[in-house]
Amino acid sequence: MPVVSTRGSILKGLLVEEAMRRQVIQLPHDASLDKCINKLIKFKVNALLATDETGCPVGVISKTDIVGAFYGGLSMADSRAMDIMNGPALACFPDDELGVALDLMRRNGVHQLLVQGAEPCAVIGTLSYPDVVALLYRYCRACSKGAVRQSELPDRCDRTQMLTVRDVMRTPVTACRQEDSLVRVIEELTDHRLGAVLIQDPQGMPAGVISKTDIIVAYHHGADLESEAQSIMKSPVASCDEHSLLSEAIRHMFLKDVQRLYAYSGDPSHIVGVLSLSDAAQSRSGSCRACETSRIITAP
């Protein structure tokens, strides 16, 4: 791993191979959607690699593709991965610069890249935003001026130099009502290119969250598109104060195995923003102002 530096970019010299996962979840391009969903749920991944008869990659099936199949009324048993997959799959190499790979993801609106080996059909790993955040968190722990190290030494902690959830979170928050149909929820997810939406009760208070994974599980269980949002939402809402340290929020997401936290101002019922692992990866290179000048991506 490159040596942490407090001057310039702390990511100088960092390559894809430092952050990539070496497990590739794949299946034949003629596999049923039912099998695709089983794989997505079992391995907790955002996308699957579809291969042809020779084992070469021909496309990718993402959670968004599965949600679209549900919205379009496709049969899980009769439809195949090839019917909904996107291709050719976007890929990078293990010796590519991490910043270049992340820029490729952002430009194409994808959350995962395949990592290609030396041979044309060799896929040796994947790279996603959570993988990048995990690596950056390790850097923060190694940096003597970083938020993580300072938070462990309260007497030396300078909170003015630490980034907070408010610095990175997205606003405004997209929400649906408990009584809204799954059709409406899917349309909100699609229109705003989101991974989840907040669900509110009749009084406008946060009641739960519906993610793409929840939609996919509902599809797998035979739910009707006209079912109410409250029938599949997850509660309570995972949240944090908007002034919480970014490093603490990231640690909480990893420990609780959640992709996002809703940020509130003062009262937990007053949701003002949302922070996802994707946002954390896209916005800054670290969790404090010691490396604020070394952003790896400019947030869109």
N, C-alpha and C positions, 0 to 999 in steps of 0.2 A: 504494500500500500504506500502511496506517496507520502512524504513527510508533511505534516500540517504546518502551514505557514500563516502568520498573521499579516503578511504583506502580499498585496496582489491577490491572486485567486488561490484559495486553498485546494481547488480541484485541479490545479495544473498537473497534467500528466496522468489524470485518472481515466481509465479505459472502461469500456463496457464490461469486460470480464471481471472487474472488481465488484460490480453490482448484480450481474445476471444470475438467474436461477438456472440450475443445470438439469432440472426436471422438465420434460416436454410431454404434455398430455395430448395425445393424438388418437385418431380413429379413422377408419376408411371413409371415403367421401360418399359411399352409398349406405352408411349407417343411418338408422332411423333417428328422428328427432328425439324420441324417447331415450335412446342410448346417449345422445348428445347431452340431454338434460341430466341424466344420471351421472355422467362424467363431470359436468360443471359443478354439480352439487357436492359430489363426493370429494373432489380435489380442491374445491373452493378457489377456482380460477375464473378469470374474466373471459377467456377465449380458449378454443380448442384448435389444434392443427388438423386439417383434413388432408389425407394422403390418397394417392392413386394406387393402382394395382401393383406398381413397382416400389411403393413406399416413398415416392417423392411428394413433397408438399404441393398441393394444388389450391389451397385456400384456407380461410380461417372462419370459424363459427364463433361469434361473440354473443354475449348476453343480449346485446341490442338486437341481434339477428333473431334470437329465440323469442324475445318479446314481440318483435315484428310478426313472427309466425303466429303467435297467439292472437294478436290484433287482427291478422288477416284470416283467421279461422282455419289454419292448416291443421290437418290431422297429425298427431304425433306418431301414430303407427304407420301411416301411409306415406308421409313426407320424408325426404332424405336430406342429409347434410348438404348435398350438392344443390338442393333446391334453394337454400338460403345463404350459403357461404359466400364470402367475399374473397376475391383473388385478383391478381396474385398476392400472396402474403407479403407484407412489408418486412424487411429484414435488415439487420446490421451485422457487423463482424465483431468478434471479441476484442480486436485491437483497434476498433474505432474509438474516437474520443467520446466520452459520455455526453458532453454538451451537444455534439452533432447528432447523436442518436435521439436525445430528448427533443431537439428541434424538429427532427423528422416526425416524431410522434405528435408534436403540437400542430405542425403544419397540416397533417393528415387527419387530425381529430381522432387518433386511436390511443388506447391506453396500454398497448402491449406491442412489442416487436419480437420477431423471431431472431435468434442469434445463429447465423449460418457458419458452418465449419468449412474446412478446406475443399471438401467435395461438393458438387452441385446440389445433391439431395441430402446432404448432412445438416441436420438442425441440432445444435448442441445445447440450446438453452433458450430462455426468454428473458426479456427485460420489460419491467412495468414500473409505473410511478411509485408504488409502495416499496419496491426493491431499492429505488433511488433514495427515498426518504430514510429507509433503514440504514443505508450506507452513510448518508449525511449525519444521521444521529450519532453514528459511531465516531465520525469526525469531530462532532461537537464535544463528545466525551473526552477525546484526545487533546482538544485545544485548551490551553491554560487560560485563555481569555473567553472561552465559550460559556454559554448560558448553563449548560448542564453541569460543568465542573464548578462554576460559581454557586449554583443553587445548592450544591452539596457542601459548600462552605459559607454558611449564612453571614458570618462576621465579615467576609470579604465580598459579599454579593452586592453588585451595583445594578439594581433593577432597571435603571434608566437606560442601560445599554442592551437590555434584553428585549427581544421581539415578543409581542403578545399575539394572541389569537386575533385581536382586532386588526393588527397590521396585515394579516394574510387572508382573513375570511372573505367570503363572497357575500355581496348584498345586491338586491333584496332577496328574501327567501321565498321560493315558490312553494305554494301550499294548496292543498285540496281539502274538501270537507269530508267528514266521516260518511255522509250519505252519498257522496259522489260515486259514480260507477267506475269500474276498473278501466273502462274505455277512456274516461276523462283522465284518470291517473296516467295511463300510458301516453295519452296525447300531451300531457304536461311534461312528462319525462322526455319525450321525443322533441317537442317544440323548443325546449330549453336546454337540450343536450345534457341532461342530468342523470346521476346514478340513483337518486332517491328524491322523494318529495315529502314534505312535512304534512301531516294530517291534523286538521283542527276540528274541535267539537263545535256545536252550534253557537257557542259564545265566542268563538275565535281563539280558544285556548289550545295549546299544543296537546294532542291526544296520542299521537303515535307517528310512525314513519313507515313508508312503503318504499323498498328498494327494488331494483331490477331483479335481484335474487328472489325476493318475495313474490314478484309477478310470475317468475319462471316456476317456482314451487307450486303456485296456485294453478298454473297451466298444467303442470304435471299431475296434479290431483283432480283435474277435470272441472275446475271452477268456471263459472259463466262470466262472460265479459260484462254482463249487467250487474254482477254482484257488487255490493257496496264496499267501499274502501275499508271500512271498519272491520270487515270480515277477515281481512288478511294482514292488517297493519300490525307492526311490532311496537309494543310499549313497555316501559316508559321511554320517552325520548332521551337518547344519550346526549347530554349537553354539558356545557361548561360556561363560566363567566367569560365575557369578551376580553377581560383584562388578565386572564390566566396566561402564564408563560407559554409560548409556542412549544417549547421543549417538553413541558408537562403535558400539554394536550396530545402531542405526538406519542409520548410514552403511554398515555392512557389509551389511545387508540390501538396501539400494538398489544398492550396487556389485555384489553377487553375484546380484542379481535373484531373491531368495528372500523369501517372505512371513513366515517365522518362523525363530527360532533356539531350540534347546533349551539350557537353562542347566544347567550342572553345578557341583557343589561339590567343589573340590579336584581330583578325577580326572575326566577326560572320560567315563568309564564310569558315573559316579554322577550321573545326570540327576535334577534336583530341580524343574524348572519349564520353562515354555515362554513365549517372548515372540513375539507376532505384531505386524504393523503395525496390526492392528485394536485390539489391547490398548494399543499406544502411543497411538493416537488417542483411545481411550475413557477412559484413566486420567488423563492430565495435559496441561497446556497447554504444557509445555516440557520441557527435559531437565535442569533444575537447580532448586534451591530458591529461586532469585531470582524465579521466577514460580509457585511451588507453590500460592500462594493463589488463582491465577486459572485453575482447572480449567475446561475447557469441557464436560466430561461427568463425572458421578459414576459410577464403575465399578459394574456390577451385582453 
